[in-house]
Amino acid sequence: MSKIYADAHVLADVILRDCGSKLVVGLPLGLGKANHIANALCERVAADPAISLTIFTALTLEKPAPKSDLERRFIGPVIERLFGGYPDLDYAKWLHAGILPDNIEVAEFFFLAGKWLHNGYAQQHYIAANYTHAVAGMLTRGLNVVLQLVAKRVVNGEVRYSLSCNTDTTLDLLKARAEGKIDFKLIGQVNSELPFMPGPGDLAASEFHAILDSEETDFPLFAPPSEPVGDAKYAIGLHTATLIEDGGTLQIGIGQVGDALAQGLIVRDRNNADFRDAISRLSPGQPSRALAPFAEGLNGLSEMFFEAFLGLIEAGIVRREVDGAWLHAAFFLGPKSFYRALREMPQDRLERIQMMPVSFTNELYGDEDAKRIGRPKARFVNNAMMVTLLGDAISDGLSNGQMVSGVGGQYNFVAQAFALEGARSILTLEATRHNGKRLESNIRWSYDHTTIPRHLRDIVVTEYGIADLRGKSDAEVIAAMLCVSDSRFQDDLMRQAKAAGKLPQAYEIPPAHRANIPERIARALAPLRDKGLLPQFPFGTDFTETEQRLIPALQRLQQAASSPVALLLLLWRGLSAGNAEDVDCLVRMGLDAPATMRGRLYRWLLRGALRP
């Protein structure tokens, strides 16, 4: 039976006593970190150079840090409201400050996107590993402690603990321990907000060496608010929704495209005529794909479970059962409403959501025949940062070697798409991005880093359409990629392909794809937006109504910041037009009665940006 502790520092001393002076600690990816225990260990080790601590983890969650005065005015109250009670991780603070003690090492295999780009220590200690290979990495490093946030429940007088949000690597580690491949102490920290999830992560107290359970160390879960979904993401989601076959299997990666795709599937099912009309406007003259409502429904299979999947379950689209479950997943993360929905979900429905090891969701190995039967018509949808004209995908790093995030499970799912009969890998990205003052194409001729190599090219989706690349020649792939590129970059991209001898000199991009500009997408989506079918936050939000109105205005202001002309236009609008509806926004930003010239300038610019 595990021993219960109320003080994290006392528990840290117990861990050091039982595990020795060389600690190799595994912290789960994302939400499931036992923050108080980790901090107590860091404090003890920092004070004693005779002890060494290695932390192996991924996706260290941190509160947003405003980068400008306007950002601080907007996000400051949101941070306090949503993250005020969340305990910061000491090792992350020390890394940012450059004061991590020499006897503490931190290695991650997946970064919070862009968070550690310019941190030399984090970049140097990054471990390149597929999600499913993280356990093997911990085995080779001599892991001897796992610290995990858990949910608690008493069943017939017996205390049980749920791994809840992070069954991913912990279940695989427990299996390795049971097989005698490793010996480690599993230490839990109870959190009252964490949903108790049924399934293989529902563990007896005897699985744990010790538990931290105290009101003093309880804390609100990290709950990132949903981000607004704009036209480009919705266009990508609607295109991708035509690739999802009824009766099939669905995986969705992290990001707004997941929300857009889920909403697109709901529109397809509930508002089919509107869906078909939107697709015909977005893809004039293109072949029809899967456009009908869902008769059989889908089964969810995803390393990440987030609110879009919950929306699909509630809409009755994810309802096809495999082993009694509508959805199998390996970890979850979401806003407060998402956690609350899981805590309050009736038990019979909650049991249809099974949290599994990442080796189950991301791989076919082990019980392969059953997995193949349960994963028909699988569609694996993941995001990329860039894709080359030849089909190489760049999803995790830059040409200079710096890592933006990590490969995570993307390669696993791409490989599954080629291993399963009838399955497809779908990589999504916006065709362009703003880089400072410049607009750049996310579709490149070439790039000096690759996440998914061209021999695994399959389907690429941008807001301008679908490029089906599987089995195509290089020239055919280039032609397909040009058709989903932004028209402002098509000529230069085509020139580079022809100069390399990979595209016939006589080739011309079809006229139907020569109008790939944002204005066409906005016009195509306008009827759906007017009917309220493409809401800014399709599955709800923790932002207030005033904040929801401010978000697009601040985005317009940010885009205008790179153009003096655009800024002057916003300033003129703000000076010449007043609106009583702006008052709440100005008060929320602390600009209703600015005392400085800078404040007055911000007030005028914001009023201008509030005019669509």
C-alpha positions as CSV (number, residue, x, y, z in Angstrom):
1,M,0.0,0.0,0.0
2,S,1.3,3.4,-0.9
3,K,2.1,5.9,1.9
4,I,0.2,9.2,1.9
5,Y,2.1,12.5,2.4
6,A,0.7,16.0,2.9
7,D,4.0,17.9,2.5
8,A,5.9,17.9,-0.8
9,H,9.2,18.6,0.8
10,V,8.9,15.6,3.2
11,L,8.0,13.4,0.2
12,A,11.0,14.7,-1.7
13,D,13.2,13.6,1.2
14,V,11.6,10.2,1.1
15,I,12.3,9.9,-2.6
16,L,16.0,10.8,-2.1
17,R,16.2,8.3,0.8
18,D,14.7,5.5,-1.2
19,C,16.1,6.2,-4.6
20,G,19.6,7.5,-3.8
21,S,21.5,10.6,-4.8
22,K,21.2,10.0,-8.6
23,L,17.7,10.7,-9.6
24,V,16.4,10.2,-13.2
25,V,12.8,11.4,-13.1
26,G,10.1,11.0,-15.7
27,L,7.5,13.8,-15.8
28,P,4.5,13.1,-18.1
29,L,3.9,15.2,-21.2
30,G,1.7,18.3,-20.7
31,L,-0.9,18.3,-18.0
32,G,0.0,15.3,-15.9
33,K,3.1,16.7,-14.2
34,A,3.2,16.6,-10.3
35,N,4.3,20.2,-10.0
36,H,4.7,20.4,-6.3
37,I,6.8,17.3,-6.0
38,A,9.0,18.3,-8.9
39,N,9.6,21.7,-7.4
40,A,10.4,20.2,-4.0
41,L,12.9,17.8,-5.6
42,C,14.5,20.7,-7.6
43,E,14.8,22.7,-4.4
44,R,16.5,19.9,-2.5
45,V,18.9,19.1,-5.3
46,A,19.8,22.7,-6.0
47,A,20.9,23.0,-2.3
48,D,23.1,19.9,-2.4
49,P,25.7,19.5,-5.2
50,A,26.3,15.9,-4.1
51,I,22.9,15.0,-5.6
52,S,22.1,14.8,-9.4
53,L,18.7,15.1,-11.0
54,T,17.8,14.4,-14.6
55,I,14.3,15.3,-15.7
56,F,13.0,13.6,-18.8
57,T,9.8,15.2,-20.1
58,A,7.9,16.9,-22.9
59,L,5.5,19.8,-23.4
60,T,6.3,21.8,-20.3
61,L,3.2,24.0,-19.8
62,E,3.8,27.7,-18.9
63,K,1.6,30.7,-18.4
64,P,1.6,33.1,-21.4
65,A,4.1,35.9,-21.2
66,P,2.9,39.2,-22.8
67,K,5.4,40.7,-25.2
68,S,4.0,44.2,-25.5
69,D,2.0,46.8,-23.6
70,L,-1.2,46.0,-25.6
71,E,-0.7,42.3,-25.1
72,R,-0.2,42.8,-21.4
73,R,-3.4,44.9,-21.2
74,F,-5.4,42.1,-22.9
75,I,-3.8,38.9,-21.7
76,G,-2.9,40.0,-18.2
77,P,-6.5,39.6,-16.8
78,V,-6.9,36.4,-18.7
79,I,-3.8,34.9,-17.2
80,E,-4.9,35.8,-13.7
81,R,-8.4,34.4,-14.4
82,L,-7.3,31.1,-16.0
83,F,-3.9,30.4,-14.7
84,G,-3.7,32.4,-11.4
85,G,-3.4,29.4,-9.1
86,Y,-1.3,27.2,-11.4
87,P,2.1,26.5,-9.8
88,D,5.0,27.4,-12.1
89,L,7.6,24.7,-12.6
90,D,10.9,25.8,-11.0
91,Y,13.1,24.1,-13.6
92,A,11.3,26.0,-16.4
93,K,11.8,29.4,-14.6
94,W,15.5,28.6,-14.0
95,L,16.0,27.6,-17.7
96,H,14.5,30.9,-18.9
97,A,16.7,32.8,-16.4
98,G,19.8,30.9,-17.3
99,I,20.3,29.8,-13.7
100,L,19.6,26.0,-13.9
101,P,22.0,24.4,-11.3
102,D,24.8,22.3,-12.8
103,N,23.6,19.2,-11.0
104,I,20.1,19.4,-12.7
105,E,19.6,18.3,-16.3
106,V,16.4,18.9,-18.2
107,A,15.8,17.0,-21.5
108,E,12.5,17.3,-23.5
109,F,11.4,15.4,-26.6
110,F,8.6,17.8,-27.5
111,F,8.5,21.6,-26.9
112,L,5.6,23.9,-26.3
113,A,5.6,25.3,-29.9
114,G,8.2,28.1,-30.3
115,K,8.7,28.5,-26.5
116,W,12.4,27.4,-26.5
117,L,13.6,28.5,-29.9
118,H,16.2,30.9,-28.6
119,N,17.2,29.0,-25.4
120,G,20.6,27.4,-26.0
121,Y,20.3,25.0,-23.1
122,A,16.9,23.7,-24.2
123,Q,18.0,23.3,-27.8
124,Q,21.2,21.5,-26.8
125,H,19.3,19.1,-24.5
126,Y,16.4,18.4,-26.9
127,I,16.0,14.7,-27.6
128,A,14.8,13.8,-31.1
129,A,12.4,10.9,-30.6
130,N,9.0,9.7,-31.8
131,Y,6.4,9.8,-29.1
132,T,6.4,6.0,-29.0
133,H,10.1,5.9,-28.6
134,A,10.2,8.1,-25.5
135,V,9.8,5.1,-23.2
136,A,12.9,3.4,-24.8
137,G,14.8,6.6,-24.2
138,M,13.9,6.6,-20.5
139,L,14.9,2.9,-20.2
140,T,18.4,3.6,-21.5
141,R,18.8,6.6,-19.1
142,G,18.1,4.5,-16.0
143,L,14.8,6.0,-15.0
144,N,14.1,5.5,-11.3
145,V,11.2,7.8,-10.5
146,V,8.0,8.8,-12.3
147,L,6.0,11.8,-10.9
148,Q,2.4,11.9,-12.1
149,L,-0.7,14.0,-11.3
150,V,-3.6,11.6,-10.6
151,A,-7.3,11.6,-9.8
152,K,-8.6,9.9,-6.7
153,R,-11.7,7.8,-6.0
154,V,-12.8,5.4,-3.3
155,V,-14.7,2.4,-4.7
156,N,-16.2,-0.1,-2.1
157,G,-13.9,1.2,0.5
158,E,-10.8,0.8,-1.7
159,V,-8.8,3.9,-2.7
160,R,-8.0,3.9,-6.5
161,Y,-6.0,6.4,-8.5
162,S,-6.5,7.3,-12.2
163,L,-3.6,8.3,-14.5
164,S,-6.4,10.4,-16.2
165,C,-4.9,12.8,-18.6
166,N,-1.6,10.9,-19.2
167,T,-1.8,7.2,-19.7
168,D,0.5,7.7,-22.7
169,T,4.0,6.7,-21.6
170,T,3.2,5.8,-17.9
171,L,1.2,2.7,-18.9
172,D,4.0,1.6,-21.2
173,L,6.5,2.2,-18.4
174,L,4.4,0.1,-15.9
175,K,4.3,-2.7,-18.4
176,A,8.1,-2.6,-18.8
177,R,8.4,-2.6,-15.0
178,A,6.1,-5.6,-14.7
179,E,8.3,-7.4,-17.3
180,G,11.4,-6.7,-15.2
181,K,12.9,-4.4,-17.8
182,I,13.1,-1.4,-15.4
183,D,12.6,-0.6,-11.7
184,F,11.2,2.7,-10.7
185,K,9.1,4.3,-8.1
186,L,5.7,5.7,-9.2
187,I,4.8,8.8,-7.2
188,G,1.4,10.4,-7.5
189,Q,0.0,13.8,-6.6
190,V,-3.7,14.0,-6.2
191,N,-5.6,16.8,-8.0
192,S,-9.3,17.4,-7.3
193,E,-10.0,18.9,-10.7
194,L,-8.6,16.0,-12.7
195,P,-11.3,13.7,-14.1
196,F,-11.2,10.1,-13.0
197,M,-11.0,8.2,-16.3
198,P,-12.0,4.5,-16.5
199,G,-9.8,2.0,-18.3
200,P,-6.3,0.7,-18.0
201,G,-5.2,3.9,-16.2
202,D,-7.5,3.1,-13.3
203,L,-4.9,1.8,-10.8
204,A,-4.8,0.3,-7.3
205,A,-3.0,2.2,-4.6
206,S,-0.4,-0.6,-4.5
207,E,1.0,0.5,-7.9
208,F,2.3,3.7,-6.2
209,H,5.3,4.0,-3.9
210,A,3.8,7.2,-2.4
211,I,1.1,9.8,-2.9
212,L,1.0,13.5,-2.2
213,D,-2.6,14.3,-1.1
214,S,-3.3,17.6,0.6
215,E,-5.5,20.7,0.1
216,E,-2.3,22.7,0.4
217,T,-0.9,21.2,-2.8
218,D,-4.2,21.0,-4.8
219,F,-4.2,23.5,-7.7
220,P,-6.3,24.5,-10.7
221,L,-5.5,22.5,-13.8
222,F,-3.6,24.3,-16.7
223,A,-6.4,25.3,-19.0
224,P,-5.4,27.0,-22.2
225,P,-8.4,28.9,-23.7
226,S,-9.6,27.9,-27.2
227,E,-8.1,30.0,-30.0
228,P,-10.4,31.7,-32.5
229,V,-10.8,29.9,-35.9
230,G,-10.4,32.2,-38.9
231,D,-11.2,31.8,-42.6
232,A,-8.0,30.0,-43.6
233,K,-8.4,27.4,-40.9
234,Y,-12.1,26.9,-41.6
235,A,-11.3,26.4,-45.3
236,I,-8.7,23.8,-44.4
237,G,-11.2,22.1,-42.1
238,L,-14.0,22.0,-44.7
239,H,-11.7,20.6,-47.4
240,T,-10.4,18.0,-45.0
241,A,-14.0,17.1,-43.9
242,T,-14.6,15.8,-47.5
243,L,-11.8,13.3,-47.0
244,I,-13.3,11.6,-43.9
245,E,-15.3,8.5,-44.9
246,D,-18.3,7.3,-43.0
247,G,-17.7,4.3,-40.8
248,G,-14.0,5.2,-40.6
249,T,-11.4,6.1,-38.0
250,L,-10.3,9.6,-37.2
251,Q,-7.1,11.0,-35.6
252,I,-6.6,14.8,-35.2
253,G,-3.5,16.6,-34.2
254,I,-3.0,19.7,-32.0
255,G,-4.3,23.1,-33.1
256,Q,-7.1,25.2,-34.5
257,V,-7.4,23.0,-37.6
258,G,-8.8,20.3,-35.3
259,D,-11.6,22.6,-34.2
260,A,-12.2,23.7,-37.8
261,L,-12.3,20.1,-39.0
262,A,-14.7,19.0,-36.3
263,Q,-17.0,21.9,-37.0
264,G,-16.8,21.1,-40.7
265,L,-17.9,17.5,-40.0
266,I,-20.8,18.7,-37.9
267,V,-21.9,21.1,-40.7
268,R,-21.6,18.2,-43.2
269,D,-23.8,16.0,-41.0
270,R,-26.4,18.5,-39.8
271,N,-26.4,21.2,-42.6
272,N,-25.5,19.0,-45.6
273,A,-26.9,21.3,-48.3
274,D,-24.9,24.3,-46.9
275,F,-21.8,22.1,-46.7
276,R,-22.1,21.0,-50.3
277,D,-22.6,24.6,-51.4
278,A,-19.6,25.8,-49.5
279,I,-17.4,23.0,-50.9
280,S,-18.5,23.9,-54.5
281,R,-17.5,27.5,-53.9
282,L,-14.2,26.6,-52.3
283,S,-13.2,24.0,-54.9
284,P,-14.9,25.0,-58.2
285,G,-14.6,22.2,-60.8
286,Q,-13.0,19.8,-58.5
287,P,-14.0,16.1,-58.1
288,S,-16.6,15.3,-55.5
289,R,-15.4,13.5,-52.4
290,A,-17.2,12.3,-49.2
291,L,-20.1,14.8,-48.9
292,A,-22.9,12.8,-47.3
293,P,-24.1,12.9,-43.7
294,F,-22.8,10.2,-41.3
295,A,-25.0,7.0,-41.3
296,E,-22.5,4.8,-39.4
297,G,-20.4,7.4,-37.6
298,L,-16.7,7.5,-36.9
299,N,-14.4,6.0,-34.2
300,G,-11.8,8.3,-32.6
301,L,-8.2,7.1,-32.4
302,S,-5.9,9.9,-31.3
303,E,-2.9,10.4,-29.1
304,M,-4.5,13.7,-28.1
305,F,-8.1,14.0,-26.8
306,F,-9.3,17.6,-26.8
307,E,-12.6,19.5,-27.0
308,A,-13.1,19.0,-30.7
309,F,-13.5,15.3,-30.1
310,L,-15.9,15.9,-27.3
311,G,-17.9,18.1,-29.7
312,L,-18.0,15.3,-32.2
313,I,-19.1,12.8,-29.5
314,E,-21.9,15.2,-28.4
315,A,-22.9,15.7,-32.0
316,G,-23.3,11.9,-32.5
317,I,-20.6,11.7,-35.2
318,V,-17.9,9.9,-33.2
319,R,-20.1,7.0,-32.2
320,R,-18.7,3.9,-33.9
321,E,-17.6,1.4,-31.2
322,V,-14.3,-0.4,-31.1
323,D,-13.9,-2.7,-28.1
324,G,-16.9,-0.8,-26.5
325,A,-15.3,2.6,-26.9
326,W,-16.1,5.6,-29.2
327,L,-12.6,7.0,-28.6
328,H,-9.2,5.7,-27.7
329,A,-6.6,8.4,-26.7
330,A,-3.3,8.7,-24.9
331,F,-3.4,12.2,-23.3
332,F,-5.7,15.2,-23.0
333,L,-5.5,18.9,-22.6
334,G,-8.1,21.6,-22.9
335,P,-10.0,24.5,-21.4
336,K,-11.8,24.5,-18.0
337,S,-15.1,23.6,-19.7
338,F,-13.5,20.5,-21.2
339,Y,-12.3,19.1,-17.8
340,R,-15.6,20.0,-16.2
341,A,-17.5,18.1,-19.0
342,L,-15.4,15.0,-18.3
343,R,-15.9,15.2,-14.5
344,E,-19.7,15.6,-14.9
345,M,-20.2,13.1,-17.8
346,P,-22.5,10.1,-16.9
347,Q,-20.4,7.0,-16.2
348,D,-21.9,5.0,-19.0
349,R,-20.8,7.7,-21.5
350,L,-17.4,8.2,-19.9
351,E,-16.6,4.5,-20.2
352,R,-16.9,5.0,-24.0
353,I,-13.7,7.1,-23.8
354,Q,-10.7,4.9,-23.1
355,M,-7.4,6.5,-22.2
356,M,-4.7,4.1,-23.4
357,P,-0.9,3.8,-23.7
358,V,0.7,5.7,-26.6
359,S,1.9,2.3,-28.0
360,F,-1.7,1.5,-28.6
361,T,-2.9,4.7,-30.3
362,N,0.2,5.4,-32.3
363,E,1.4,2.0,-33.4
364,L,0.1,-1.2,-34.9
365,Y,2.6,-3.5,-33.1
366,G,1.0,-5.7,-30.4
367,D,-2.4,-7.3,-31.1
368,E,-2.0,-6.1,-34.7
369,D,-4.8,-8.1,-36.2
370,A,-7.4,-6.6,-33.8
371,K,-6.0,-3.1,-34.4
372,R,-6.3,-3.5,-38.2
373,I,-9.9,-4.7,-37.9
374,G,-10.7,-1.7,-35.6
375,R,-9.1,1.0,-37.8
376,P,-10.9,0.8,-41.2
377,K,-10.7,3.8,-43.5
378,A,-8.4,5.6,-41.1
379,R,-7.7,9.3,-41.6
380,F,-4.7,10.7,-39.7
381,V,-4.9,14.5,-39.8
382,N,-1.8,16.5,-38.6
383,N,-0.4,19.9,-39.0
384,A,2.8,21.0,-40.8
385,M,4.6,24.3,-40.8
386,M,5.8,24.0,-44.4
387,V,5.7,21.6,-47.3
388,T,8.0,21.5,-50.3
389,L,6.8,21.2,-53.9
390,L,8.1,17.7,-53.9
391,G,6.1,16.7,-50.8
392,D,8.6,16.9,-47.9
393,A,6.9,18.1,-44.7
394,I,8.5,20.4,-42.2
395,S,6.6,20.2,-38.9
396,D,9.0,20.4,-36.0
397,G,12.2,22.3,-36.7
398,L,14.0,25.0,-38.7
399,S,16.8,24.8,-41.3
400,N,19.3,26.1,-38.7
401,G,18.7,23.0,-36.5
402,Q,16.6,24.7,-33.9
403,M,13.5,22.8,-32.8
404,V,10.2,24.6,-32.7
405,S,8.3,21.7,-31.2
406,G,9.0,18.0,-32.0
407,V,7.9,15.2,-34.2
408,G,5.6,13.8,-31.4
409,G,3.4,11.2,-33.0
410,Q,3.2,12.6,-36.5
411,Y,5.6,10.1,-38.1
412,N,3.8,7.2,-36.3
413,F,0.5,8.2,-37.8
414,V,2.0,8.8,-41.3
415,A,3.5,5.3,-41.1
416,Q,0.2,3.8,-40.0
417,A,-1.5,5.4,-43.0
418,F,0.8,3.5,-45.3
419,A,0.5,0.3,-43.3
420,L,-3.3,0.1,-43.0
421,E,-5.4,-0.8,-46.0
422,G,-7.6,2.2,-47.1
423,A,-5.9,4.6,-44.7
424,R,-4.6,8.1,-45.6
425,S,-2.3,10.6,-44.0
426,I,-3.5,14.2,-44.3
427,L,-1.0,17.0,-43.5
428,T,-2.6,20.5,-43.2
429,L,-1.1,24.0,-43.3
430,E,-2.0,27.5,-44.3
431,A,-0.4,28.5,-47.6
432,T,1.2,31.6,-46.2
433,R,2.4,33.2,-43.0
434,H,3.5,36.7,-41.9
435,N,7.2,36.9,-40.9
436,G,7.6,40.4,-39.5
437,K,6.8,42.8,-42.3
438,R,6.9,40.1,-45.0
439,L,4.3,37.7,-46.3
440,E,6.0,34.3,-47.0
441,S,4.8,31.1,-48.6
442,N,4.6,28.0,-46.5
443,I,5.0,26.0,-49.6
444,R,8.7,26.0,-50.6
445,W,10.7,24.7,-53.5
446,S,13.1,23.1,-50.9
447,Y,14.0,23.4,-47.2
448,D,17.0,22.3,-45.2
449,H,15.0,20.3,-42.6
450,T,12.5,17.5,-43.0
451,T,10.1,15.9,-40.6
452,I,8.2,13.6,-43.0
453,P,10.3,12.7,-46.1
454,R,8.9,12.8,-49.6
455,H,8.7,9.0,-49.9
456,L,5.9,9.2,-47.4
457,R,4.0,12.0,-49.2
458,D,0.3,11.4,-49.2
459,I,-2.3,14.2,-49.0
460,V,-1.7,17.9,-48.3
461,V,-4.5,20.4,-47.6
462,T,-4.3,24.2,-47.6
463,E,-7.1,26.7,-47.6
464,Y,-6.9,26.6,-51.4
465,G,-7.6,22.9,-51.8
466,I,-6.4,19.3,-51.6
467,A,-3.2,17.9,-53.2
468,D,-3.4,14.1,-53.4
469,L,0.3,13.1,-53.8
470,R,0.3,9.4,-53.1
471,G,1.7,7.3,-56.0
472,K,2.3,10.4,-58.2
473,S,5.4,11.3,-60.1
474,D,7.6,14.2,-59.0
475,A,6.1,16.4,-61.8
476,E,2.6,15.5,-60.9
477,V,3.3,16.2,-57.2
478,I,4.7,19.6,-58.1
479,A,1.7,20.5,-60.2
480,A,-0.7,19.4,-57.5
481,M,1.2,21.5,-54.9
482,L,1.2,24.6,-57.1
483,C,-2.6,24.3,-57.3
484,V,-2.9,24.7,-53.5
485,S,-0.3,27.4,-53.2
486,D,-1.1,31.1,-52.8
487,S,-1.3,32.7,-56.2
488,R,1.1,35.5,-55.1
489,F,3.9,32.9,-54.9
490,Q,2.9,30.5,-57.7
491,D,5.0,32.0,-60.5
492,D,8.2,32.0,-58.5
493,L,7.7,28.5,-57.2
494,M,6.9,27.2,-60.7
495,R,10.1,29.0,-62.0
496,Q,12.2,27.2,-59.5
497,A,10.7,23.8,-60.3
498,K,11.3,24.3,-64.0
499,A,14.9,25.6,-63.4
500,A,15.6,22.3,-61.6
501,G,14.2,20.3,-64.5
502,K,11.4,18.8,-62.4
503,L,8.5,20.4,-64.3
504,P,8.0,20.6,-68.1
505,Q,8.9,24.1,-69.4
506,A,5.5,24.3,-71.1
507,Y,3.5,23.6,-68.0
508,E,1.0,26.2,-66.9
509,I,-1.1,26.3,-63.7
510,P,-4.8,25.8,-64.6
511,P,-6.8,29.0,-64.6
512,A,-9.1,27.7,-61.9
513,H,-6.2,27.7,-59.4
514,R,-4.9,31.2,-60.4
515,A,-7.2,33.0,-57.9
516,N,-5.8,31.5,-54.7
517,I,-6.0,34.6,-52.6
518,P,-7.6,35.2,-49.1
519,E,-10.4,37.3,-50.6
520,R,-11.8,34.3,-52.6
521,I,-11.8,32.2,-49.4
522,A,-13.6,34.9,-47.5
523,R,-16.3,35.2,-50.2
524,A,-16.7,31.4,-50.4
525,L,-17.2,31.1,-46.6
526,A,-19.4,34.2,-46.2
527,P,-22.8,32.3,-46.5
528,L,-21.8,29.8,-43.8
529,R,-20.6,32.6,-41.5
530,D,-23.8,34.5,-42.1
531,K,-25.8,31.5,-41.0
532,G,-23.7,31.1,-37.8
533,L,-22.3,27.8,-39.0
534,L,-18.6,28.9,-38.7
535,P,-18.4,30.5,-35.2
536,Q,-15.2,32.0,-34.0
537,F,-15.1,29.5,-31.1
538,P,-17.0,26.4,-32.4
539,F,-16.8,24.6,-29.0
540,G,-17.1,27.5,-26.6
541,T,-14.5,29.6,-25.0
542,D,-13.3,30.9,-21.6
543,F,-12.9,34.4,-23.1
544,T,-15.7,36.9,-22.2
545,E,-17.9,38.4,-24.9
546,T,-15.9,41.7,-24.8
547,E,-12.6,39.7,-25.1
548,Q,-14.1,37.8,-28.1
549,R,-14.7,41.1,-29.8
550,L,-11.2,42.4,-28.9
551,I,-9.4,39.4,-30.3
552,P,-10.0,40.1,-34.1
553,A,-9.4,43.8,-33.5
554,L,-6.0,43.1,-31.9
555,Q,-5.1,40.7,-34.7
556,R,-5.9,43.4,-37.2
557,L,-3.8,45.9,-35.2
558,Q,-0.9,43.4,-35.1
559,Q,-1.0,42.8,-38.9
560,A,-1.1,46.6,-39.5
561,A,2.0,47.1,-37.3
562,S,4.3,46.1,-40.2
563,S,2.8,48.8,-42.5
564,P,2.9,52.5,-41.7
565,V,0.1,53.1,-44.2
566,A,-2.1,50.5,-42.6
567,L,-1.5,52.0,-39.1
568,L,-2.3,55.5,-40.4
569,L,-5.6,54.1,-41.8
570,L,-6.5,52.6,-38.5
571,L,-5.6,55.8,-36.7
572,W,-7.8,57.8,-39.0
573,R,-10.7,55.5,-38.5
574,G,-10.2,55.7,-34.7
575,L,-10.1,59.5,-34.8
576,S,-13.1,59.9,-37.1
577,A,-15.5,57.3,-35.9
578,G,-16.8,56.6,-32.4
579,N,-19.1,53.8,-31.3
580,A,-20.9,53.3,-28.0
581,E,-20.2,49.6,-28.4
582,D,-16.5,50.3,-28.1
583,V,-16.7,51.5,-24.5
584,D,-16.6,48.0,-22.9
585,C,-13.6,47.1,-25.1
586,L,-11.7,50.3,-24.1
587,V,-12.5,49.8,-20.4
588,R,-11.4,46.2,-20.6
589,M,-8.0,47.4,-22.1
590,G,-7.6,50.2,-19.6
591,L,-7.9,52.7,-22.5
592,D,-11.2,54.4,-21.6
593,A,-9.4,57.4,-20.1
594,P,-5.7,57.2,-21.0
595,A,-3.4,59.7,-19.2
596,T,-0.5,59.6,-21.6
597,M,0.0,60.3,-25.3
598,R,0.9,56.6,-25.9
599,G,-2.3,55.6,-24.2
600,R,-4.3,58.0,-26.3
601,L,-2.6,56.6,-29.5
602,Y,-3.4,53.1,-28.4
603,R,-7.0,54.1,-27.8
604,W,-7.4,55.6,-31.3
605,L,-5.7,52.6,-33.0
606,L,-7.9,50.2,-31.1
607,R,-11.1,52.1,-32.0
608,G,-10.0,51.9,-35.6
609,A,-9.2,48.2,-35.4
610,L,-12.7,47.5,-33.9
611,R,-14.1,48.7,-37.3
612,P,-14.1,45.5,-39.5
